């Protein structure tokens, strides 16, 4: 799922009021499953749960960028009997550090065994490093962040 502003959808006079849409894609099939327009004074955090409600997600993996890293969105995904992968960025301070500490032992183990799924990407003059590990035990995170 991802949110985008529709090109050219703003008022020409003041370039305001652009239309923002959240879309659900089936990557393997290359099709869009659904769209949900965000409210004028809102963002995709409020539109994603509405779109999740419209979709049959049982057994699917729902992937959402860092904007969608919200308790309500995770809960709605679980209620639809789906799994989720929510992006977490370093600018999400306390939560990022807690998750990093939770996953660090597994990352270290995978590095040592040579099984860490990772990639390095160079875009727009900056280097991005991504690594993937899975934890099914999020109970170690404080309630305010889980």
Secondary structure as GFF3:
##gff-version 3
##sequence-region A 1 146
A	DSSP	beta_strand	2	5	.	.	.	ID=ss1
A	DSSP	beta_strand	20	26	.	.	.	ID=ss2
A	DSSP	beta_strand	31	37	.	.	.	ID=ss3
A	DSSP	alpha_helix	44	54	.	.	.	ID=ss4
A	DSSP	beta_strand	61	64	.	.	.	ID=ss5
A	DSSP	three_ten_helix	66	68	.	.	.	ID=ss6
A	DSSP	alpha_helix	71	79	.	.	.	ID=ss7
A	DSSP	beta_strand	83	86	.	.	.	ID=ss8
A	DSSP	alpha_helix	93	113	.	.	.	ID=ss9
A	DSSP	beta_strand	117	123	.	.	.	ID=ss10
A	DSSP	beta_strand	126	132	.	.	.	ID=ss11
A	DSSP	three_ten_helix	138	140	.	.	.	ID=ss12
###
